[in-house]
Amino acid sequence: MQTKTCRITVDVSNPKLYDAIKQLASEKSFTLKEVVNEALLDWVHKQEDLEDLADAQAALGEPTHPLEEIVKELGHSDLLRNNR
């Protein structure tokens, strides 16, 4: 199975950064393509984490219920019954 790829142009405006990237990639036996792909994947994961943090922050203001109360309410349903 062949993977579909897309080509992009990346402009690195800082020559020192570009040299550092090339040197580190070479030292670790990575291509610049691999470095860019990993950096973009890390960025996507960071954005997902930031969304999760925002959701968690929003949930902080929501009312809470003691565990015992929830178990008592669920005890009247089939959710906690043993289905063997």
N, CA and C of each residue as an Amber inpcrd file, in Angstrom:
protein
   252
   0.8390000  -1.1790000   0.0000000   0.0000000   0.0000000   0.0000000
   0.8830000   1.2420000   0.0000000   0.6060000   2.1290000  -0.9000000
   1.3930000   3.3450000  -1.0200000   0.7310000   4.4730000  -0.2390000
   1.5410000   5.1930000   0.5170000   1.0400000   6.3080000   1.3090000
   1.0330000   7.5680000   0.4640000  -0.0680000   8.2930000   0.5170000
  -0.1670000   9.5610000  -0.1990000   0.6210000  10.6200000   0.5720000
   1.4190000  11.3800000  -0.1160000   2.1950000  12.4380000   0.5290000
   1.8580000  13.7770000  -0.1000000   2.1370000  14.8240000   0.6590000
   1.9660000  16.1930000   0.1810000   3.2960000  16.9030000   0.3580000
   3.5830000  17.7610000  -0.5600000   4.8220000  18.5240000  -0.4700000
   4.5060000  19.9230000   0.0380000   5.3870000  20.4190000   0.9010000
   5.2710000  21.7900000   1.3810000   6.6510000  22.4300000   1.3390000
   6.6640000  23.7260000   1.3710000   7.9130000  24.4670000   1.4780000
   7.9530000  25.0880000   2.8610000   9.0620000  24.8880000   3.5450000
   9.2320000  25.4540000   4.8720000  10.3420000  26.4940000   4.7860000
   9.9920000  27.7240000   5.1080000  10.9930000  28.7910000   5.1360000
  11.4590000  28.9910000   6.5680000  12.7380000  28.7280000   6.7930000
  13.3250000  28.9660000   8.1100000  14.0780000  30.2930000   7.9930000
  13.5180000  31.3060000   8.6310000  14.0640000  32.6540000   8.4500000
  15.3220000  32.9200000   9.2650000  15.6130000  32.0320000  10.2210000
  16.7990000  32.2130000  11.0540000  17.8670000  31.2210000  10.6040000
  18.9310000  31.7100000   9.9640000  19.9760000  30.8060000   9.4630000
  20.6310000  29.9580000  10.5740000  20.7600000  30.5230000  11.7550000
  21.3680000  29.7600000  12.8540000  20.4530000  28.6040000  13.2650000
  19.1580000  28.8450000  13.2690000  18.2090000  27.7840000  13.5800000
  18.2850000  26.6920000  12.5200000  18.3370000  27.0890000  11.2600000
  18.4210000  26.1180000  10.1800000  19.6800000  25.2630000  10.3160000
  20.8050000  25.8950000  10.5880000  22.0650000  25.1560000  10.7560000
  21.9830000  24.1970000  11.9410000  21.3610000  24.6420000  13.0290000
  21.2290000  23.7890000  14.2170000  20.3360000  22.5830000  13.9160000
  19.2500000  22.8150000  13.1910000  18.3450000  21.7250000  12.8170000
  19.0880000  20.7100000  11.9420000  19.7960000  21.2060000  10.9230000
  20.5400000  20.3160000  10.0280000  21.5790000  19.5070000  10.7920000
  22.3040000  20.1670000  11.6960000  23.3570000  19.4880000  12.4410000
  22.7670000  18.4150000  13.3650000  21.7250000  18.7750000  14.1250000
  21.1130000  17.8120000  15.0360000  20.4830000  16.6390000  14.2850000
  19.8250000  16.9400000  13.1870000  19.2210000  15.8810000  12.3860000
  20.2910000  14.9190000  11.8840000  21.3860000  15.4630000  11.4140000
  22.4820000  14.6420000  10.9170000  23.0880000  13.7820000  12.0350000
  23.3000000  14.3900000  13.1930000  23.8730000  13.6600000  14.3280000
  22.9830000  12.4970000  14.7610000  21.6880000  12.6630000  14.6250000
  20.7330000  11.6330000  15.0620000  20.2500000  10.7580000  13.9020000
  20.8810000  10.9320000  12.7450000  20.5450000  10.1580000  11.5340000
  19.0970000  10.3320000  11.1070000  18.5960000  11.5640000  11.1940000
  17.2650000  11.9160000  10.7190000  17.4010000  12.7720000   9.4730000
  16.4110000  12.6710000   8.5990000  16.3510000  13.5950000   7.4760000
  15.5890000  14.8360000   7.9320000  15.7480000  15.9150000   7.1960000
  14.9820000  17.1190000   7.5290000  13.4870000  16.8480000   7.3750000
  13.1150000  16.0110000   6.4320000  11.7180000  15.6300000   6.2480000
  11.1910000  14.9530000   7.5170000  11.9600000  14.0550000   8.0900000
  11.5410000  13.3720000   9.3170000  11.4130000  14.3540000  10.4780000
  12.3360000  15.3020000  10.5650000  12.2890000  16.3010000  11.6330000
  11.0310000  17.1520000  11.5090000  10.7290000  17.6010000  10.3060000
   9.5370000  18.4370000  10.0830000   8.2710000  17.6430000  10.3810000
   8.2060000  16.3870000   9.9050000   7.0250000  15.5630000  10.1780000
   6.8270000  15.3520000  11.6770000   7.9010000  15.0730000  12.3990000
   7.7920000  14.8770000  13.8480000   7.3700000  16.1710000  14.5470000
   7.9270000  17.2930000  14.1240000   7.5720000  18.5800000  14.7330000
   6.0940000  18.9040000  14.4920000   5.6040000  18.6290000  13.2960000
   4.1980000  18.8990000  13.0000000   3.2770000  17.9690000  13.7870000
   3.6580000  16.7150000  13.9160000   2.8700000  15.7700000  14.6980000
   2.8280000  16.1920000  16.1690000   3.9730000  16.6180000  16.6940000
   4.0150000  17.1210000  18.0760000   3.1050000  18.3400000  18.2410000
   3.0830000  19.2150000  17.2460000   2.2420000  20.4060000  17.3080000
   0.7630000  20.0250000  17.3520000   0.3720000  19.0550000  16.5170000
  -1.0210000  18.6030000  16.5030000  -1.3940000  18.0330000  17.8710000
  -0.5320000  17.1910000  18.4400000  -0.8060000  16.6170000  19.7590000
  -0.9060000  17.7030000  20.8330000  -0.0610000  18.7190000  20.7350000
  -0.1130000  19.8170000  21.7050000  -1.4460000  20.5550000  21.6060000
  -1.9350000  20.7600000  20.3790000  -3.2170000  21.4440000  20.2130000
  -4.3450000  20.6270000  20.8240000  -4.2990000  19.2940000  20.6490000
  -5.3110000  18.4190000  21.2430000  -5.2390000  18.4830000  22.7700000
  -4.0100000  18.5050000  23.3070000  -3.8380000  18.6040000  24.7580000
  -4.3830000  19.9240000  25.2840000  -4.1570000  21.0100000  24.5320000
  -4.6640000  22.3200000  24.9500000  -6.1880000  22.3410000  24.9620000
  -6.8060000  21.6610000  23.9950000  -8.2660000  21.5640000  23.9800000
  -8.7590000  20.7860000  25.1930000  -8.0580000  19.6790000  25.5110000
  -8.4320000  18.8870000  26.6890000  -8.3090000  19.7100000  27.9650000
  -7.2330000  20.5030000  28.0520000  -7.0510000  21.3540000  29.2350000
  -8.1510000  22.4000000  29.3360000  -8.5470000  22.9510000  28.2000000
  -9.6290000  23.9460000  28.2010000 -10.9340000  23.3010000  28.6520000
 -11.1910000  22.0790000  28.1900000 -12.4000000  21.3640000  28.6130000
 -12.3660000  21.0810000  30.1050000 -11.1970000  20.6740000  30.6010000
 -11.0640000  20.3850000  32.0310000 -11.2440000  21.6610000  32.8480000
 -10.7100000  22.7640000  32.3610000 -10.8490000  24.0490000  33.0500000
 -12.3130000  24.4610000  33.1010000 -13.0290000  24.2430000  32.0000000
 -14.4450000  24.6030000  31.9500000 -15.2610000  23.7390000  32.9100000
 -14.8300000  22.4980000  33.1050000 -15.5620000  21.5770000  33.9830000
 -15.3470000  21.8970000  35.4570000 -14.3500000  22.6930000  35.7590000
 -14.0640000  23.0220000  37.1620000 -15.2370000  23.7180000  37.8400000
 -16.0090000  24.4780000  37.1100000 -17.1250000  25.1990000  37.6920000
 -18.4060000  24.3870000  37.7990000 -18.3910000  23.1740000  37.2380000
 -19.5920000  22.3590000  37.2640000 -19.8080000  21.7630000  38.6560000
 -21.0630000  21.5490000  39.0260000 -21.3370000  20.9680000  40.3430000
 -20.8250000  19.5290000  40.4250000 -20.4510000  19.1300000  41.6290000
 -19.9660000  17.7700000  41.8500000 -20.9540000  17.0170000  42.7300000
 -20.8420000  15.6980000  42.6900000 -21.7020000  14.8410000  43.4980000
 -20.8240000  13.8070000  44.1920000 -21.1070000  13.5090000  45.4430000
 -20.3220000  12.4840000  46.1380000 -20.4730000  11.1280000  45.4380000
 -19.4020000  10.3440000  45.4570000 -19.4070000   9.0380000  44.8180000
 -20.5200000   8.1550000  45.3550000 -20.7360000   8.1940000  46.6490000
 -21.7670000   7.3480000  47.2620000 -23.1410000   7.6460000  46.6680000
 -23.4000000   8.9180000  46.4100000 -24.6910000   9.3250000  45.8310000
 -24.8470000   8.7590000  44.4220000 -23.7920000   8.8180000  43.6490000
 -23.8360000   8.3140000  42.2800000 -24.0150000   6.8030000  42.2760000
 -23.2770000   6.1130000  43.1400000 -23.4020000   4.6540000  43.2170000
 -24.8190000   4.2710000  43.6370000 -25.3780000   5.0190000  44.5750000
 -26.7390000   4.7360000  45.0310000 -27.7310000   4.9010000  43.8750000
 -27.5670000   5.9850000  43.0870000 -28.4450000   6.2120000  41.9400000
 -28.2630000   5.1310000  40.8790000 -27.0440000   4.7300000  40.6230000
 -26.7790000   3.7110000  39.6130000 -27.1810000   2.3250000  40.0980000
 -27.2270000   2.1480000  41.3910000 -27.6060000   0.8520000  41.9470000
 -29.0050000   0.4480000  41.5570000 -29.8390000   1.3900000  41.2260000
 -31.2110000   1.1070000  40.8150000 -31.2990000   0.7810000  39.3210000
 -30.1880000   0.8600000  38.6330000 -30.1880000   0.5310000  37.2020000
 -29.4040000  -0.7630000  36.9900000 -29.3340000  -1.2080000  35.7740000
 -28.5960000  -2.4290000  35.4390000 -27.0980000  -2.1860000  35.2750000
 -26.6540000  -0.9460000  35.3790000 -25.2440000  -0.6260000  35.1300000
 -24.3000000  -1.2810000  36.1340000 -24.7240000  -1.4230000  37.3710000
 -23.8440000  -1.9830000  38.3930000 -24.1510000  -3.4360000  38.7190000
 -25.1380000  -3.9880000  38.0870000 -25.4860000  -5.3860000  38.3800000
 -24.5020000  -6.3130000  37.6810000 -24.2380000  -7.4250000  38.3160000
 -23.3440000  -8.4320000  37.7650000 -24.0850000  -9.1980000  36.6670000
 -23.5610000  -9.1740000  35.4670000 -24.2240000  -9.8230000  34.3260000
 -23.5720000 -11.1530000  33.9690000 -23.3950000 -12.0190000  34.9100000
 -22.7590000 -13.3130000  34.6190000 -23.7710000 -14.3330000  34.2330000
